[in-house]
Amino acid sequence: MKIAHIFNEVKRKDNDTKKFISPQEFDVDYISKNKGYSNKNYQINSDYDKLYYEALQPIKDGNIISKYDEDKINNFLEKIDNEVLMISGDFWGIQKFIFDSLSSKNASKILRSRSAMVQLITYALTDIIKEMFESEVVLFGAGKFLILAKPDNYEEKLSNLQKELDKYFIKNFFGQNGVVLSYKMTTKENINNQNSEKMKKDLIALGKQNELKKLNKFDIQNLEDDNLVIDIFKEVKKDDEICGFCNKRVAISKIKDEKVCSICKNQINLGQKLTTNRYMKIFKNSKVVDSIEILKYKDTIYYASFYNNETKLYDKKGDIFDISNKKYDPKLGIAKWPLSSFVAKENDDIISFEKLQENSNGLMALKADVDKLGDTFREFYMTSFKKFNRLSRELEFFFGNYVPYLIENNDEYNKKLYVIFAGGDDLFLIGEHRTIIKFAKDIREKFYEWTLKKATLSMGLVMFKHSTPITYISDLADEAEARAKNVTYPNQKITRDGIDIFGISMKFDEFINIEKEWQKVVNELEKSDKDTTSFYYRLIELSQMREDMKDNPLNSMWKSKLNYIFKRNLNKVDENIYKIVSSLIEKYGKKLHPSIFLTIYKNRDKINQNKGENR
């Protein structure tokens, strides 16, 4: 049986000869063969099953809609009358939730857990809604969800839930983030006929309502004063009573001599458990030793507990997940939700950014996302949320499952990279700069393979020191990624597939081609013991001159200056190397800078390493 791939339905201008792709073609070591959807009842069966291949088995050969989704929706529709309530949720302000006010000194301990907490809060929220209504979750991921529900006094229930959520996020996170809830009535007929114009209109209306609510995030007029005015520092008498992690809440205890507030302490504990345990159970109200609080709603508190021994998972009722990047174990049948992602560790302790930098001249952040994906999502969303769900699931598999697995199981990556977040269509990594660049090339090729080259990634890469504020690093990477997405050429439409590194943007293929040609130069020049650093800096000047020729005619002398430098300082170097350098500068100008900078950094690493060995 062939399994249709969602990217077969993504339109592309050139001819597409490959009609089907099986997930087993992608990575047979990670995805177990011949594993598809079945009706087998596991001990735990969850809507948040991240087993990509569990939901692949189609209704029939070549159909993009999975039997898993079809059965789930049909079973729900059989239980209700004609009217169906669609409830949409959107966790906004995720970037602020993860990065805001976090000091770089402690960033490595808490970044991953904050990203995971977004997903856990969203999970708890969908469970709250399922307690209110007879319902079915049909979309879930990246802080968003869509639920089909049986209408039952829904306006009052959802209004009260929104008020409670507003109070929670204002009290705990000062209104910098939150969740908006939107809803729209439709019919069973529309759900069953998702290509109908009526269904499209309903989905468009729901989407518009959601976007408008994000512009008016809090219903200030209907919030009580006690929930609007929060003076958390009224008891603070000294600066050192403020949390050393977030710098905006009152510290209540210490973690390794660092004062910490209750929320950051909870997040730090979560980060430690994510990296040292394979299994997680989510449950309500009855807290157990060492559990993590996820969300408090009225008198209900959601907790997560963590285990390495599967025999302890069934001690009490709750939803169970395998949060690791290990292969799925069909004997256990536990749903995979790889929240642990990956962070560089040594003896089960997270390596700090400072320690990682000790063996390198610099750290680098990488942010990437899929180009023009919004257009594809809108296309599928307006025709069928089943297709939308399929696209979401496939991307979540690639970024949320496969990327952490690839890093953890590659010795070149697993001691030098941190996954800050990887899910939806977004990727944010921090690590040693040479490793980050190698990974960028690697993941781009694998993404091409996965999407049949119908989708591309654009990436922003920025260097930083371990002491740089993490919010600033994130902002710089965002700016670099935005520049990478806007690489343009005369008489050409924006195609993206760009990279921005050291503040210089170009097409990714250009970067690879430049690196390949430049390496020929480096291989020849580095044969001698002569220090080539000054020569490299002169090439930076000359390539900048080539770039600025239009502004200053004198810059046209770059070629004669290059010839002079070679003859005076490098007269024994093969003439072909001169031709390569001249051609690179002529064709690419300042786009040559990143490759030169990386060579300079590499040489500094060698010098520092030699100094260390001679001590």
C-alpha angles and dihedrals in degrees: 000000000000119000115216117229120223092229089063085073095049109102119241129179099224122065115281111209098175109081102176136026123191116212087230088069090064105060119344092186092062103034115055112230123248091014113139141145117304137170092241110137110230122197087253121031114180137183088222093064106151093189097124094196093046089072100039102086104108131222086247137346113305095006114135094209112090122228088230093062094039094052093046094052095041092050090053095047091053090062098055140057124248101291120081127190116214113204119192126193129190127185103212128192093038093151091055091044091057104035112019118118093350115143116227091229090071100025097107090059099053114022097085094046092053090053090049091047090061089060094043093051090049089050092052091047093054089050090053090053091048088055089054098047141025094252151143128224108228101169128033134160148085092034095306134102143173121206130188110213143176108251110249119155084316101162094059094041095050093042091054091046091052091051092051091049091049090053091049096051095042092050097044104027103023094242094293090124140008146140128277121204123206131177141189133183119234137155139255088245091058092047090051092046102044094166092064121114090236092058091047090052092049092051092046090050091050091049093049092049090052093051093047091051090054087059089055100036103166129040093222095174093061097044119099117244091246088063095047103048112056118175101179092162098057089104095044115107101166135037091238090066089072120094111267092211105051098015092213109077135064114266115237102177145355136262111194093335092312116117113233139186123230095258096049091044089054091049093047091051089049091052092053093048093047091057098044105039135065102200135049132190124197118203142153136253104336101090118204130203113289095006123149122234112231107175139347117213116177104301094344122093123188117213137184125210126189135218143175095194113071092204090072094054095085099052091106140009118279146105112288128207139179100228096180131100091238123117119280113265108218091192091066096036092205115160114249119232105161097207092148089072105172140292129173110263140182118198089347091304120115111248111237121233088242093057092046090053092053090078096042141050092234150355124235135206122211125198121181139164139172117277119242091351092140090068091053093046091050091049092053095038091055093049104035133348086205088066089041089054091048092053091046092049094049093049091045089053092052099045102026100038111018101040095055090043091052092050096045093050097046117082091205090060111028099075096041109040137074122196105216092178135342118174144099102018096319132100129184121176135170125197151110106330100237091048092049092054093048090049091049091058092043097050092045091058093046091049090052089053092048096049097040086243089291092119133042137199128228118203138197118202124188133178120227143164122245091251094057112114108257093226089057091049090052092049092049091050090049090053091048091050091050090052090049090056092054102053104140138179130198113280092004130111119234107273097167116200086137139152129207115197128166086001094300121116128206143141111287092238089055091054092050093047092048091049091050094051094040091054089062088059093047093048090056098042095046092058090085127062091236117122106249097182096100089049091054091051090051089054089054089055094047095048088051089051089053089052093051099046093115092056096046124022090203088070088073086081090077092101095053090047090052091051090050093050092052095047095046102040107018105031093140094055117108110269089229089068089058090053092050093050092045091049093048093051092044094050104034109021112185091002083084090066099085093055091049093047091051090052091051090050090049091053091049089053090054092049092049091047092052091049090053092050092050095053 
